[in-house]
Amino acid sequence: MEEIFKKLAELEQKVDAVYKSAEKTRKYFMWTLILSVVFLVIPFIALIFVIPSFLSAIGPNLDLLK
């Protein structure tokens, strides 16, 4: 009976270690997703607003090339 309790305690420690590892992995993927959005998606959205203003600024100068 004592041996069963010892095995259960060992299993509980292993389950706790797996849980901690899974939580660290989950947080790693969450921060990877957040950083991907910050460094990839937001610049593309900013370009939607920057490109039209850039084109309107250089538009009149394109007439001089003709």
N, C-alpha and C positions, 0 to 999 in steps of 0.2 A: 504494500500500500504506500509506503514511504517513497518507493521508487517511482510510482505513478505521479505523485505530487511533484517530485523533482523534475520529471519529464515535462509535466504541465508548466512548471515555472520556466523551464528552458524554452519551451514553445512560446510562451507569452513574451519573453524577452525578444525572441526572433521576430514575432509578429510586430512588436513595437518598433524594432529596427527597420523592418520592411515598410511600416507606415511612415516613419520619419523620412526614409529614402524616397518614398512615393510623393510625399508632400514637398520635398526639396525639388524633385523633378517637375512637379506641377507648377511650382513658383517659377522655376527656370523657364518653362515654356510660356507662362503668362508674361514674363518680362521680355522674352524674345518677341512675342506678338506685339506688345506695346511698343517696343523699340522699332519693330518693322513698320508699324503704322506711322510712328513719328518720322522716321527717316525715309520712307518710301511714299506713303499715301499723301501725307500733308504737303510735300513739295509738288506733287502732281496737281493737287487741288489749287495750290498757289499759282501754278503755271496757267491755270484756266483764267485767272484774273490778270496775270502779268503779260501774257502774249498779246491780248487785244490792245492793251495800252502801248506796248512796244510797237505793234504794227501801225497804230494810229500815229505814233511819233515819227516813224520812218516813212510812212506813206507819202507825204508830200515830197520827200527827197527822192523817191523813186521816179517821179515825173521828170526830174532833171537828167536822168540817165537816158531818156529817149532822144 
